[in-house]
Each structure stands twice: as C-alpha cells, then as structure tokens.
Amino acid sequence: MEDYIKENYGEVKPKNSSEEALQRWRKLCWLVKNPKRRFRFTANLSKRFEARAIQRSNQEKLRVAVLVSQAALSFIQGVSYTVPEEVKDAGFQICGDELGSIVEGHNLRKLKVHGAVEGIAKKLSTSTTDGICTSADLLSRRKEIYGINKFIESPSRGFWIFVWEALQDTTLMILGVCAFVSLVVGIMTEGWPKGAHDGLGIVASILLVVFVTATSDYRQSLQFKDLDKEKKKITVQVTRNGYRQKISIYDLLPGDIVHLAIGDQVPADGLFLSGFSLLIDESSLTGESEPINVTAENPFLLSGTKVRDGSCKMVITTVGMRTQWGKLMATLSEGGDDETPLQVKLNGVATIIGKIGLFFAVITFAVLVQGLYIRKLGEGSQWSWSMDDAQEMLEYFAIAVTIVVVAVPEGLPLAVTLSLAFAMKKMMNDKALVRHLAACETMGSATTICSDKTGTLTTNHMTVVKACICGKIIETESSKDGSNICSEVSNSALKILIQSIFNNTGGEIVKNEDGKIEILGTPTETALLEFGLLLGGNFQEERQSSRLVKVEPFNSTKKRMGVVIELPGKGLRAHCKGASEIILASCDSFLNSSGEVVPLDEASINHLNDTIDLFANEALRTLCLAYKDISDEYPAETPIPFEGYTCVGIVGIKDPVRPGVKESVAICRSAGITVRMVTGDNINTAKAIARECGILTDDGIAIEGPVFRMKSEAELQEIIPKLQVMARSSPMDKHTLVKHLRTTFQEVVAVTGDGTNDAPALHEADIGLAMGIAGTEVIFSYCCSINYLLKCGLTMGTC
C-alpha cells in the first residue's frame, strides 16, 4: 500500500506542486464517496485554469488600452467633460467614471485638461498637504458619490445549503432508495407500523449522517469566515485633517492622501503627488516583470501593484470595484488552495480502500444472491419469486451498501481538514494568522528555523545609547536633556549632525490631534529622530531651511540611504547613512574634536573600526552618518555619489532581546529544531545577540553574507550544517540559504521575518512566518509544541 501511494502520489510536493501532478492524482481518484465535501478545501483546477485565462485576457486588454491611449494622444486636440448634477450637488467637480478613465487608461491628455494632479485634488475637495475633511456629512457624501474601497464578495452560505450538499452523497442516495423500498415492502407484507421499522431505521440513520455532516461543515465555514475578517485588518498611513494617521484600507476614500514605502501594496487607484525613486511592480496586473518608474510625468498608480523601491505620497482617485484590481477580482473565480501532502495521501488511501470496499461489496452481494438462487434451485422454485424473496434480496443489497459505507473512510480527509482548521483557530487566538491550511500541517514537521534578528528576536524598540562624535565616545542613555552631549561636541559638528539626522530620514516628526509630538517611521529612524530631538534640534525648522533635491531610500542590498539637499546659502550637500563598515569605507575624512574636517589616517580608521567593534560586541546596532559637499551642477537624475565623504559620527542603537526568546530557542533545540539567525546587521552585533539568545554555540559557524555568496557548492555542503549566524546578508543570501536547506539537505524550513528584505526567503520556505511586533514567542512555542505532540504520537487534532 505504501509503495502504491508513493508511486502514484509521490509527485505532490509540500509546496508548489505542479498542476500535472495534481491532475494525475485526481484521475486516480475516479471513485470517491461524497466528493463535494471531501474535496471542498482542495484546488479546483478547472476554475483555476479559467481564472488564469481571464487574468491573461484582462492583462492584455489593459496593455492594449494603455498603448492605444498613448498613441491617440497625438491625435486628440481637446477633451470635453460635463460634471453630473449629483456630483455638483455633493460639492465635487469630477465623477468616479471620469477619474477611472484617467488612471486606468493612463490618459495624460485628460489629466492635463483637469488641471493635472493638483486640479484633480481640487475637484475632489481635498488638500495635497492636509488631506480630506473628516466631518461625518462630507464623508457620507463622498461615499455616496464614489463608493467604498471594498470588493464584492460571494454571499455566505446558510445551514440548509450544507444540508442539501450532504444529501448529494451517492451512498446516501442509495440508502434512501433502500429505505423507500423497505418501507413499501414492509408495510405491504406486515402492515403499519411493524413493517416500517426497518425503513424508518434507515431514514433515521440518513438524517443523522446528513445533519452531523452539515453541522460540522457549517461550523467549519464560520471559522474560516472569522479568519477572513482577521486577515482583512490591513492599515495604511494617510493624512486627514492635517494629521498623519493609520486607517484601514477599507476606509479609504477618493481624495485621501496616502503615504507609501518599499514593500507596500497600492491600496486603490490614484495619482503620484510627491516622492523619490519610486518603482512600481505592475506584474500582478499587466504581466510585465520590469518595474515602472512613477514620477510627476507618469503619475498613475494602480490598485494591487506593489512598491518595489522608493517612497511617495499619492492621492486616491478610484476605490472598490471601479479600480482595475476590483474589475479583475470581479471576473476571477476562486481557484482553491493546493492540497496538503497529508490530504493527498489520505485521499489516496480513502480512494484505494473505497475501491476495495466496492469490490468486496459487489462480491458479497453476488455470493448472497447466488446462495438464494441455488437454494431456490434446489427447491425447484427458481421460476417463482415471492415478495419475501424480493425483501431478502433487498436485505442483501443493504448489506452490500453497508460494506461500502463502512469500508470507505470518507471522514478521514475531512477530519484532517477540520483538525487543521482547529489548529488555525487556536493560533488565531494567540494572534497568529495562518493563511494556508498546509502551513499548520507542515509546521509540525519543521526541522529548521531561519530567523531574522531585528524585530523578530529583538523587541524592535530602539534607542541610541552610545555615539562616537568627533572622535569622542558619548553615553546617551543616561542623558535626558542632551546638554551633556552638546557641551562635548563643537557647534559646527553638532549642526551638521542634526542636519544629517533630520534630512536624511524616511521618518517624520508630527503633532497629533492632541498637540503631542509623535515620531513616525521605522524603529531605526525613530531612534535617530529621538536622538536628534535630544540634541536640541527642531525637525520642522531644519526641513524648511533646506530643500530636498534627491532621495535614495534605504535599500537592503546597498544597506544605505542618501539624500541631496540644497543649502540656504546656495550649494548642494549629500548626506549618507547606513551600515557602519560600508559608509566608513566611502569616507576619506572625518570631523575632529574641534569640528574641523581632517583627512582620515590609519590611526583614525583603526580608532573608528575599534569603536564599531566595541559597540557591536555590546550587542548594539551601529550606523555611520557622513556628508559631502557637491557641485551645484549635480544632475538630479544621476545616482548620489558614494565616495569622498566626511564621517560625522557613529551611533550605537540598543535593541533588547525579546523576553522569552532564549527559553523558546532552548525548547526548539530540545525538540530537534535547529534555529539559525540571518540578519543584515554587523557580524559582532549578530554574534552577541545570537549568544544571548542561545543560538550560537561553540561548534557553530558565524559568517558574513559576502563571504557566504562567494563559497563554492562543495564548501556550502560543508558549511551549511554548522551555520548558525549569517550577518550582513542580502535578501538573496537568505533565499540561497533556505533553498539549499530545502533541496540539498531535505530540511523542512520555517523562515521568520518582519521586513520586505525577508520576502524572497519567506516565499521560498516551506513555512513563511511574517512576524508582527509581538509574534515571536507564539511562533517558536507553537513550532515546538507541535513537534513534541508528533514525537508523542498525538494527532494534529489533539493540538
């Protein structure tokens, strides 16, 4: 039996199974009992093919529409537009259909006629700086005219629909026929009520099976409905009433000013307002793999696309079913999820046993009928058949049907699905959302966890605790007013440091509705901005005193961020910050204790490198800040130069280890799970944190990403089994490690991460665990508990 299953179902992999393999095992399952219920959570390949065909058609239509609209621009001399009365009465100057035609068709001519992006914003009664007004009356009018940012969903099915589906079981239909015949024959021969006992017993059994099945399926659907509600809790940053805040993407309305950064998905159709180096991946809509550079000249942003690089502000123009993504979703059918490996095997076992049961049921029925015929042949009454003989044959048929019912373990695959769903529900109660049922099963077999450090193993609440400025190491953790720091640093150096912190940042310091100062941005940006405020800097004054010319946002590959600003008295200056070793390598001078620019000699370089190592050995994350004055002729379209910088200072940021991580790692180790840290941080910092967490042992290997990627296949075979820490890793280094673990070493790999740089590895892994701010303990403890249960021989349902 095992060989048969392996031969016929072995091609179905835990992840990314080929559709040919899935089709093959479906063809083998030609006889199933109640297929609608058994395969309710498996992939519907025919619908999937149909959905892909529709998607390809829509992609082609969109591509043609864009090309045609661009070609027609040279022939169109003017565009006329009349505002509908209901739109005028609501206080707006443009309707939703017109907005949709502008963005969807990339119609620059229409956009120009309406006054470009600022004109569209004005006609939507919004401000490009303060956003829309949040008065209840205006919001309701906006919703009435333009709709809401929600897609049409299929209505939930009621309980009686599940009852009807349960009645479609072929076996139950056969039993129903048997019950009817038994009632008729019994009443005719023995009268009422004695003759109806057998028939009513079968009817009661049918009703019991139907209602138990319908109840379990209905409760299961309610669980998935709850999970869907949790998965839809997605927020974006918008500006409303002049305040930057987080709201649900389903509350977005035309006119909202949305802030996007690397990794974000565009929540609705809209237009580019301002930003830097914005690259949009439109492959989900157009099928084009090359990212699109979105600028003021090409300002169109489509819902469902993703920000590959850069950052921007956009004004929402179209929401919900009017968006290109909404139209695409309306045409697609649900393709279903891939089968889990256990589902495939159990469905295979159930099908094989079903065929065997059917075979023996037919043999049993034939033997019993033959026995009856031989008996009547011996009596010489083979040509005269009575009602008693018919009832006896009906009993034989009922026995055969009973064999089929008992033999086919139809509830086995359903039990697995239910147990996995209960596991999902349990994890949801622990604030861990499972996107695919397969993850609950595969998670129980995890043998390796590749974890990110920042925000996953650590709390991701960062503060600057040490700084090396002008060659002096300053403790900042105990300084609350910053006066001690300022007294030890020259005014000129302090001014450049504050200028670098407040201009070269992706964060922002704003005042909320209560008038309190709020720092927005990543934890690293927040820590630096807090340090800037501690030094006595004023964010708004600093930003207004200079003009941003170019921004290159932080990139996980380059590991740095740079800006070019125009100084008040003419002249341009580039500021750069990032990984300490990388930035320091691009510097040829530094600020001395007097704040003067002096060349970097060997002694100074050694001192700064020793400082970096000192901070890293104390488990501090180090960042280097540098600047460079450049010529006024610098063209904005060229990359920011990355050499000849002056080192301003090095800061050490403390990110404490999350409570309970060390215990969780120990439990993982005792359960047979290897935990590896893969981070972009300095190797000394990574080693210190890994030792504190219990990940790095005496016989373990710690390696840097650039060294790892230079290794040959033979060297990787030797290194990877002992590899426990990878520092300064790029996204593709993580991906390569996970790929080798899965393919070469046949490990079941779980990857935990909380940033966009973890995306390739998360996608490649058997289990991708995208962490929230407090998800680490849940995931580690859950992986370990599942493995302990499996080692004890317990089922997933027990969990």
C-alpha positions in Angstrom: 0.0 0.0 0.0 2.8 2.4 0.9 4.6 1.7 -2.3 1.4 2.2 -4.3 0.8 5.6 -2.6 4.4 6.7 -3.1 4.3 5.7 -6.7 1.1 7.5 -7.5 1.1 10.4 -5.1 4.9 11.0 -4.5 5.0 13.8 -7.1 2.7 16.0 -5.0 5.2 18.2 -3.0 4.6 20.1 0.2 4.8 23.3 -1.7 4.4 24.5 -5.3 3.2 21.1 -6.6 2.9 21.0 -10.4 -0.6 21.1 -11.8 0.2 18.0 -13.8 0.9 16.1 -10.5 -2.4 17.4 -9.0 -4.3 16.4 -12.1 -2.7 12.9 -12.1 -3.8 12.0 -8.6 -7.3 13.4 -9.4 -7.6 11.0 -12.3 -6.6 8.1 -10.0 -9.4 9.1 -7.6 -12.1 8.3 -10.1 -14.3 6.8 -7.4 -15.0 8.8 -4.3 -17.8 9.0 -1.8 -19.2 12.5 -1.4 -16.6 14.3 -3.5 -18.1 17.7 -2.9 -17.4 17.5 0.8 -14.2 15.6 0.7 -12.5 18.0 -1.8 -14.2 21.2 -0.6 -10.8 22.7 0.5 -8.7 21.4 -2.3 -7.8 23.2 -5.5 -10.4 23.4 -8.3 -8.0 23.1 -11.2 -10.6 23.8 -13.9 -11.7 27.0 -12.3 -8.0 27.9 -11.7 -7.3 27.5 -15.5 -10.4 29.6 -16.3 -9.3 32.3 -13.8 -5.8 32.5 -15.3 -7.2 32.7 -18.8 -9.4 35.6 -17.8 -6.5 37.2 -16.0 -4.3 36.9 -19.1 -7.1 38.4 -21.2 -7.5 41.3 -18.8 -3.8 41.9 -18.7 -3.7 42.0 -22.5 -6.7 44.4 -22.6 -5.1 46.7 -20.1 -1.8 46.7 -22.0 -3.7 47.4 -25.3 -5.7 50.2 -23.6 -2.5 51.9 -22.3 -0.8 51.6 -25.7 -3.9 52.9 -27.6 -4.4 55.8 -25.2 -0.8 56.8 -25.6 -0.9 56.6 -29.4 -4.1 58.6 -29.5 -2.7 61.5 -27.6 -1.1 63.0 -30.7 -4.4 63.0 -32.5 -6.7 64.3 -29.7 -7.0 68.1 -29.8 -9.3 68.5 -26.9 -11.4 66.7 -24.3 -14.8 68.0 -23.1 -16.3 66.9 -19.9 -19.6 67.8 -18.2 -19.9 67.3 -14.4 -23.1 65.4 -13.5 -25.6 67.3 -11.4 -25.5 64.9 -8.4 -21.7 65.3 -8.3 -22.0 69.1 -8.3 -24.7 69.0 -5.6 -22.4 66.9 -3.4 -19.6 69.5 -3.7 -17.3 67.8 -6.1 -16.3 68.7 -9.7 -15.5 65.3 -11.2 -17.3 61.9 -11.2 -15.9 58.4 -10.4 -16.1 57.2 -14.0 -14.1 60.1 -15.3 -11.4 59.5 -12.6 -11.4 55.8 -13.5 -10.9 56.5 -17.2 -7.9 58.9 -16.5 -6.0 56.5 -14.2 -6.9 53.2 -15.9 -6.2 54.5 -19.4 -3.1 56.4 -18.3 -4.7 59.4 -20.1 -2.3 62.3 -19.7 -4.4 64.4 -22.0 -7.4 64.2 -19.8 -5.3 64.7 -16.7 -3.9 67.9 -18.2 -7.4 69.2 -19.1 -8.5 68.7 -15.5 -5.5 70.7 -14.2 -3.0 67.9 -13.6 -2.8 66.2 -10.2 -3.4 69.4 -8.2 -6.5 70.1 -10.3 -7.9 66.6 -9.7 -7.2 67.1 -5.9 -9.1 70.4 -6.0 -12.0 68.9 -7.8 -12.1 66.1 -5.2 -12.3 68.8 -2.5 -9.1 67.7 -0.9 -5.8 69.3 0.1 -2.5 67.8 -1.1 -1.0 68.7 2.3 -3.9 68.3 4.8 -6.0 65.6 3.1 -9.8 65.4 3.3 -12.0 66.8 5.9 -13.4 64.1 8.2 -16.8 65.6 9.0 -19.4 62.9 9.0 -21.6 64.8 6.4 -18.7 65.1 3.9 -17.6 61.6 4.4 -21.1 60.2 3.8 -21.4 62.3 0.6 -18.0 61.2 -0.6 -19.0 57.5 -0.1 -22.3 58.1 -1.8 -20.7 59.6 -4.9 -17.5 57.5 -5.2 -18.3 54.3 -3.3 -16.2 52.5 -0.7 -12.9 50.6 -1.0 -14.4 47.1 -0.8 -14.8 44.4 -3.4 -18.0 42.4 -4.0 -17.8 39.1 -2.1 -19.8 35.9 -2.6 -22.6 35.7 0.0 -22.0 33.3 2.8 -23.9 30.0 2.6 -26.6 29.2 5.0 -27.0 26.0 7.0 -29.6 24.4 4.7 -27.2 24.7 1.8 -24.8 22.5 3.6 -27.7 20.1 4.4 -28.5 19.9 0.7 -24.9 19.3 -0.2 -24.7 16.5 2.3 -27.7 14.9 0.7 -25.9 14.7 -2.6 -23.8 11.8 -1.3 -24.2 8.8 -3.7 -24.2 6.3 -0.8 -26.9 8.2 1.0 -29.0 8.3 -2.2 -28.7 4.5 -2.5 -29.6 4.1 1.2 -32.6 6.4 0.5 -33.8 4.1 -2.2 -33.3 1.1 0.0 -35.3 2.9 2.8 -38.2 3.7 0.4 -38.3 0.1 -1.0 -38.1 -1.3 2.6 -41.0 0.9 3.7 -43.2 -0.1 0.8 -42.4 -3.9 1.0 -42.6 -3.9 4.8 -45.9 -2.1 5.0 -47.4 -4.3 2.2 -46.3 -7.5 3.9 -46.5 -6.8 7.6 -48.6 -3.7 7.8 -48.2 -0.5 9.8 -46.3 0.1 12.0 -44.4 -3.2 12.3 -43.4 -3.3 8.6 -42.0 0.2 8.7 -39.4 -0.4 11.4 -36.5 -1.3 9.1 -37.2 1.5 6.6 -37.6 4.2 9.3 -34.3 3.0 10.9 -32.5 3.6 7.6 -34.2 7.0 7.3 -33.1 8.0 10.8 -29.5 6.9 10.0 -29.5 9.0 6.8 -30.9 12.1 8.7 -28.3 11.6 11.4 -25.4 11.5 8.9 -26.7 14.4 7.0 -27.2 16.7 9.9 -23.9 15.8 11.6 -22.1 16.4 8.3 -23.9 19.7 7.6 -23.3 20.9 11.1 -19.6 20.2 11.0 -19.2 21.8 7.6 -21.3 24.9 8.6 -19.2 25.4 11.8 -16.1 25.0 9.7 -17.3 27.7 7.3 -17.9 30.1 10.2 -14.3 29.5 11.4 -13.0 30.4 8.0 -15.2 33.5 7.9 -13.7 34.6 11.2 -10.2 34.1 9.8 -11.0 36.1 6.8 -12.1 39.0 9.0 -8.8 38.9 10.8 -6.8 38.8 7.6 -8.5 41.9 6.3 -7.3 44.1 9.1 -4.7 45.9 7.0 -3.8 49.6 7.7 -2.1 52.3 5.7 -0.8 55.7 6.7 -2.9 58.6 5.4 -3.1 62.4 6.1 -6.6 63.6 7.1 -7.4 67.0 8.6 -3.7 67.8 8.5 -2.8 64.8 10.8 -0.9 61.7 9.7 -2.7 58.6 11.0 -3.3 54.9 10.3 -6.6 53.7 9.0 -7.9 50.5 7.4 -7.6 50.2 3.7 -11.3 49.6 3.5 -12.0 53.1 4.9 -10.0 54.8 2.1 -12.0 57.3 0.0 -11.2 59.3 -3.1 -9.2 62.4 -2.1 -7.3 60.6 0.7 -3.5 61.4 0.8 -1.8 58.0 1.3 1.9 57.5 2.2 3.6 54.5 0.6 7.1 53.0 1.2 9.1 50.0 0.0 7.0 46.8 0.2 3.6 48.4 0.4 0.8 47.4 -1.8 -1.1 50.3 -3.6 -4.5 50.1 -1.8 -6.5 51.9 -4.6 -6.1 53.6 -7.9 -4.6 57.1 -7.6 -2.1 59.7 -8.7 1.5 60.4 -7.7 1.9 63.6 -5.6 5.5 63.6 -4.5 8.2 61.1 -3.8 11.6 59.8 -4.6 12.9 56.9 -6.7 9.5 55.3 -6.9 9.5 51.9 -8.7 6.2 50.1 -9.0 5.8 46.4 -9.8 2.7 46.0 -12.0 3.2 42.3 -12.9 0.1 41.3 -11.0 -2.0 43.4 -13.4 -0.1 43.7 -16.7 2.1 40.7 -16.5 5.2 42.9 -17.2 8.1 41.8 -15.0 10.0 45.1 -15.3 9.1 47.7 -12.7 7.6 51.0 -13.8 9.2 54.3 -12.7 6.4 56.5 -11.4 7.1 60.3 -11.5 5.2 63.5 -11.9 5.4 62.9 -15.7 3.9 59.4 -15.3 1.8 59.7 -12.2 -0.6 56.8 -12.5 -0.7 54.2 -9.6 -3.0 51.1 -9.9 -4.5 49.2 -7.1 -2.9 45.8 -6.4 0.5 46.8 -7.6 3.5 46.9 -5.2 6.2 49.4 -4.3 9.5 47.8 -5.2 11.7 50.8 -4.3 11.3 54.4 -3.1 8.6 56.2 -1.3 5.8 58.6 -2.2 2.6 60.4 -1.4 -0.4 59.6 -3.6 -4.0 61.0 -3.9 -6.7 58.3 -4.1 -8.9 58.7 -7.2 -10.8 55.4 -7.5 -11.8 52.8 -5.0 -13.5 49.5 -4.8 -15.0 47.9 -7.8 -14.1 50.9 -10.0 -10.4 50.1 -9.7 -8.5 48.0 -12.2 -7.9 45.4 -9.4 -11.5 45.4 -8.4 -12.6 44.7 -12.0 -10.0 41.9 -12.2 -11.3 40.4 -9.0 -14.9 40.5 -10.2 -14.0 38.3 -13.2 -11.9 35.7 -11.4 -13.3 32.6 -9.8 -11.9 31.1 -6.6 -9.3 28.6 -7.6 -9.0 26.9 -4.2 -5.9 26.1 -2.2 -3.3 23.5 -3.0 -3.7 20.2 -1.3 -1.5 19.5 1.7 0.7 16.4 1.4 -1.3 14.7 4.2 -4.6 15.4 2.4 -3.3 13.9 -0.8 -2.1 10.8 0.9 -5.3 10.3 3.0 -7.5 11.0 0.0 -5.4 8.4 -1.9 -5.8 5.9 1.0 -9.6 6.5 1.2 -10.0 6.1 -2.5 -8.0 2.8 -2.6 -9.9 1.4 0.3 -13.2 2.6 -1.3 -12.3 0.7 -4.5 -11.5 -2.4 -2.4 -14.7 -2.0 -0.4 -16.8 -1.6 -3.5 -15.1 -4.7 -5.0 -16.0 -6.8 -1.9 -19.5 -5.3 -1.7 -20.2 -6.5 -5.2 -18.7 -9.9 -4.5 -20.7 -10.2 -1.2 -23.9 -9.2 -3.0 -23.2 -11.7 -5.8 -22.4 -14.5 -3.4 -25.6 -13.9 -1.3 -27.8 -13.7 -4.4 -26.2 -16.9 -5.8 -26.9 -18.6 -2.5 -30.5 -17.6 -2.7 -30.8 -18.8 -6.3 -29.1 -22.1 -5.5 -31.5 -22.6 -2.6 -34.5 -21.9 -4.8 -33.0 -24.1 -7.5 -32.8 -27.0 -5.0 -36.4 -26.4 -4.0 -37.4 -26.3 -7.7 -38.9 -22.8 -7.3 -36.4 -20.8 -9.3 -39.1 -19.6 -11.7 -41.5 -18.3 -9.0 -40.4 -15.3 -6.9 -42.4 -14.0 -4.0 -42.4 -10.7 -2.1 -40.4 -12.4 0.7 -37.7 -13.2 -1.8 -37.6 -9.7 -3.0 -37.3 -8.4 0.5 -34.5 -10.9 1.2 -32.6 -9.6 -1.9 -33.2 -6.1 -0.7 -31.6 -7.1 2.6 -28.6 -8.5 0.7 -28.3 -5.2 -1.2 -28.4 -3.3 2.0 -25.6 -5.5 3.4 -23.5 -4.6 0.3 -24.2 -0.9 0.7 -23.3 -1.2 4.3 -19.9 -2.7 3.4 -19.3 0.3 1.1 -20.3 2.7 3.8 -18.1 1.1 6.4 -15.2 0.4 4.2 -14.8 3.9 2.7 -13.1 6.1 5.4 -14.7 9.2 3.8 -14.5 11.1 7.1 -10.7 10.7 7.3 -9.7 13.5 4.9 -12.4 15.7 6.4 -11.2 15.0 9.9 -7.7 16.2 8.8 -9.2 19.4 7.3 -11.2 20.0 10.5 -8.2 19.4 12.8 -6.1 21.8 10.7 -8.8 24.4 10.9 -9.0 24.0 14.7 -5.2 24.5 14.7 -5.7 27.7 12.7 -8.3 28.8 15.2 -6.0 28.1 18.1 -3.2 30.1 16.5 -5.6 32.9 15.8 -6.5 33.1 19.5 -2.7 33.6 20.0 -2.7 36.5 17.5 -1.1 34.3 14.8 -2.9 34.2 11.5 -2.5 31.2 9.2 -3.0 32.0 5.5 -2.9 28.4 4.2 -4.1 25.2 5.9 -1.0 23.4 4.6 1.1 25.6 7.0 -0.5 24.0 10.1 0.5 20.6 8.9 3.9 21.4 7.5 4.7 23.4 10.7 4.6 20.2 12.7 7.4 18.8 10.6 9.7 21.9 10.8 13.4 20.9 11.3 15.0 24.3 10.8 14.0 27.9 11.6 15.8 30.7 9.9 15.0 33.8 11.9 15.6 37.5 11.3 17.1 39.4 14.2 15.7 42.9 14.3 12.0 43.0 15.3 11.8 39.2 15.5 14.3 38.1 18.1 14.5 41.6 19.5 11.8 44.0 20.7 12.3 46.4 17.7 12.0 49.3 20.2 15.3 51.1 19.5 17.1 53.9 21.2 20.5 55.5 20.7 22.6 54.6 23.8 26.1 55.4 22.6 27.6 57.7 20.0 31.1 58.4 18.7 31.1 62.1 17.6 34.3 64.0 16.7 36.3 61.0 17.9 34.7 61.0 21.4 32.5 58.2 22.7 29.5 59.6 24.5 27.0 57.8 26.6 23.5 59.0 25.6 21.3 56.5 27.6 21.6 58.5 30.8 21.3 61.9 29.2 17.8 63.2 29.3 18.2 66.8 28.3 21.1 66.5 25.9 23.1 69.3 27.5 26.0 67.0 28.4 26.3 65.8 24.8 26.1 69.3 23.4 28.8 70.5 25.7 31.2 67.8 24.5 30.7 68.5 20.8 31.6 71.6 18.8 28.7 73.7 17.4 29.7 73.2 13.8 29.8 69.4 14.2 26.5 69.4 16.1 24.9 71.5 13.4 26.0 69.0 10.7 24.9 66.0 12.8 21.4 67.5 13.3 21.2 68.4 9.7 22.1 64.8 8.7 19.6 63.2 11.1 16.6 65.4 10.2 17.1 65.5 6.4 18.4 62.0 5.7 15.4 60.1 7.1 12.4 58.3 6.0 10.6 59.2 9.2 8.7 62.3 10.3 8.0 64.2 13.5 4.4 65.5 13.6 1.9 66.8 16.1 -1.2 64.7 16.6 -4.7 65.9 17.2 -3.9 66.2 20.9 -1.0 68.5 20.2 1.6 65.9 21.3 4.7 65.2 19.3 4.6 61.9 17.5 7.5 60.3 15.7 6.6 58.2 12.7 8.8 55.8 10.8 10.8 52.6 11.2 12.3 51.8 14.7 15.8 52.7 13.5 14.5 56.1 12.1 12.6 56.7 15.2 15.7 56.1 17.4 17.7 58.6 15.3 15.0 61.2 15.3 14.7 60.9 19.1 18.4 61.4 19.3 18.1 64.5 17.1 15.5 65.9 19.4 17.7 65.1 22.4 20.5 67.2 20.8 18.1 70.2 20.7 17.2 70.0 17.1 14.0 71.3 15.6 12.7 69.0 12.8 10.3 71.4 11.1 12.8 74.3 11.1 15.6 72.1 9.8 13.5 70.7 7.0 12.2 74.2 6.0 15.7 75.7 6.0 16.9 73.4 3.2 15.3 71.9 0.1 15.4 68.2 -0.8 16.8 67.7 -4.3 17.1 63.9 -4.4 16.3 61.0 -2.1 17.6 57.4 -2.4 15.6 55.4 0.2 17.2 52.7 2.3 17.8 49.6 0.3 18.5 46.2 1.8 21.0 45.4 -0.9 23.0 48.7 -0.7 22.4 48.9 3.1 22.4 52.7 3.0 20.2 55.7 2.5 21.2 59.0 0.9 19.8 62.5 0.2 21.0 65.6 -1.6 19.8 68.9 -0.1 20.2 72.5 -1.3 21.7 74.6 1.5 20.2 78.1 2.4 23.2 80.0 1.0 23.4 78.1 -2.3 25.4 74.9 -2.7 24.4 71.2 -2.5 25.3 68.7 0.2 24.8 64.9 0.1 24.1 63.1 3.4 24.5 59.3 3.7 23.9 56.8 6.5 23.9 53.1 6.8 25.9 50.1 7.7 29.0 51.4 9.5 31.7 49.4 7.6 30.2 50.3 4.3 29.8 54.0 4.9 33.2 54.3 6.6 34.8 52.7 3.6 33.5 55.6 1.4 34.9 58.3 3.7 38.3 59.9 3.3 38.0 62.5 6.1 36.3 63.0 9.5 35.3 65.7 12.0 37.9 66.1 14.7 37.3 67.2 18.3 37.2 70.9 17.1 34.7 70.2 14.4 37.2 70.6 11.7 37.4 68.4 8.6 40.7 66.4 8.7 41.9 63.5 6.5 41.4 60.0 7.7 44.7 58.5 8.5 45.5 54.9 9.5 45.2 55.7 13.2 41.8 57.4 12.8 40.5 54.5 10.7 41.6 52.0 13.3 40.0 54.0 16.1 36.7 54.2 14.3 36.8 50.5 13.4 37.6 49.6 17.0 34.6 51.8 18.1 32.4 49.9 15.7 33.6 46.6 17.1 33.2 47.9 20.7 29.6 48.9 20.1 28.8 45.7 18.2 30.3 43.5 20.9 27.9 45.2 23.4 25.0 44.0 21.1 24.4 47.5 19.7 23.4 48.1 16.2 25.8 50.6 14.6 25.1 53.2 12.0 27.5 55.6 10.4 26.5 59.1 9.3 28.5 61.0 6.7 28.2 64.0 4.4 29.8 65.5 1.3 29.5 68.9 -0.4 28.9 68.5 -4.1 28.9 70.9 -7.0 25.9 73.0 -8.0 25.8 71.3 -11.4 24.7 68.0 -9.9 22.0 66.5 -12.2 19.1 65.2 -10.1 18.6 62.1 -12.4 22.0 60.7 -11.6 22.7 58.4 -8.6 24.1 60.1 -5.5 27.9 59.8 -5.5 29.3 57.3 -2.9 32.9 58.3 -2.3 34.8 61.2 -0.8 32.5 61.5 2.3 33.3 63.1 5.6 32.4 60.9 8.6 30.2 62.8 11.0 29.8 60.1 13.7 28.8 56.6 14.6 25.8 55.8 16.7 25.1 52.6 18.7 21.4 51.7 18.9 20.2 49.3 21.5 17.5 46.8 20.6 16.9 44.5 23.6 16.3 40.8 23.1 12.6 39.9 23.3 11.6 38.3 26.7 11.2 34.5 26.4 13.3 34.1 23.2 16.2 32.3 24.9 13.7 29.8 26.5 12.0 29.3 23.2 15.2 28.6 21.4 16.2 26.1 24.1 12.8 24.3 23.6 13.3 24.3 19.9 16.8 22.8 20.3 15.5 20.1 22.6 12.7 19.3 20.1 15.2 18.7 17.4 14.8 22.0 15.6 17.8 24.0 14.5 17.5 27.8 14.9 19.6 30.0 12.6 19.9 33.8 12.7 20.0 35.5 9.3 20.4 39.3 9.7 21.7 42.3 7.8 23.5 43.6 11.0 27.2 43.8 11.8 28.7 40.3 12.5 29.8 41.2 16.0 26.4 42.5 16.9 24.8 39.4 15.4 27.1 37.1 17.3 26.4 38.9 20.6 22.7 38.7 20.2 22.9 35.1 19.0 24.9 34.1 22.1 22.4 35.9 24.3 19.5 34.0 22.6 21.3 30.7 22.8 21.5 30.3 19.0 25.3 30.5 18.6 27.2 27.6 20.2 30.9 26.8 20.5 30.9 24.5 17.5 28.6 26.8 15.4 29.7 28.9 12.4 29.1 32.6 12.0 29.6 34.0 8.5 29.0 37.3 6.6 26.8 37.4 3.5 29.5 38.5 1.1 31.7 35.6 2.2 28.8 33.1 2.1 27.9 34.0 -1.5 31.5 33.5 -2.7 31.6 29.9 -1.4 31.5 27.0 -3.9 28.9 24.3 -3.8 31.3 21.9 -2.2 32.2 24.4 0.5 28.5 25.2 1.1 27.8 21.5 1.6 30.4 21.5 4.5 29.4 24.9 6.0 25.6 25.0 6.0 25.0 22.1 8.5 27.1 24.0 11.1 25.9 27.5 10.1 24.1 29.3 12.9 24.6 33.0 12.2 24.7 34.9 8.9 25.4 38.6 9.2 25.4 41.4 6.6 23.2 39.2 4.5 21.3 40.4 1.4 17.8 39.2 0.7 19.2 36.8 -1.9 21.7 35.4 0.6 18.7 34.4 2.8 17.0 33.0 -0.2 20.0 30.9 -1.2 20.4 29.5 2.3 16.8 28.5 2.5 16.9 26.9 -1.0 19.9 24.8 -0.1 18.4 23.7 3.2 15.2 22.6 1.4 16.7 21.0 -1.7 20.2 19.8 -0.8 19.6 18.8 2.9 15.9 17.9 2.6 15.1 20.1 5.6 11.6 21.5 6.3 12.4 25.2 6.7 10.4 27.9 8.5 11.5 31.5 7.9 10.5 34.2 10.3 10.9 37.9 9.3 9.2 41.3 9.6 10.6 43.3 6.7 10.4 43.4 3.0 14.0 42.2 2.8 12.8 38.9 4.1 10.2 38.4 1.3 12.3 36.2 -1.0 13.2 33.8 1.8 9.6 33.8 3.2 8.3 32.8 -0.3 10.9 30.1 -0.8 10.5 28.4 2.7 8.1 25.6 3.5 6.6 27.9 6.1 6.8 31.7 5.9 6.1 33.4 9.2 5.7 37.1 8.7 6.0 38.5 12.2 4.2 41.3 13.9 5.7 43.3 16.6 5.0 40.6 19.2 4.7 37.4 17.3 8.0 35.6 18.1 7.0 33.8 21.2 3.8 32.4 19.6 5.6 31.1 16.5 8.5 29.5 18.4 6.4 28.0 21.1 3.9 26.7 18.6 6.5 25.0 16.4 8.0 23.3 19.4 4.7 22.2 20.9 3.6 20.7 17.6 6.9 18.7 17.3 6.5 17.5 20.9 3.0 16.3 20.1 4.2 14.5 17.0 7.0 12.9 18.9 4.5 11.7 21.5 2.3 10.1 18.7 -0.6 12.5 19.1 -2.6 13.8 16.2 -2.9 17.4 15.0 -6.4 17.4 16.2 -5.2 16.9 19.7 -3.3 20.2 19.4 
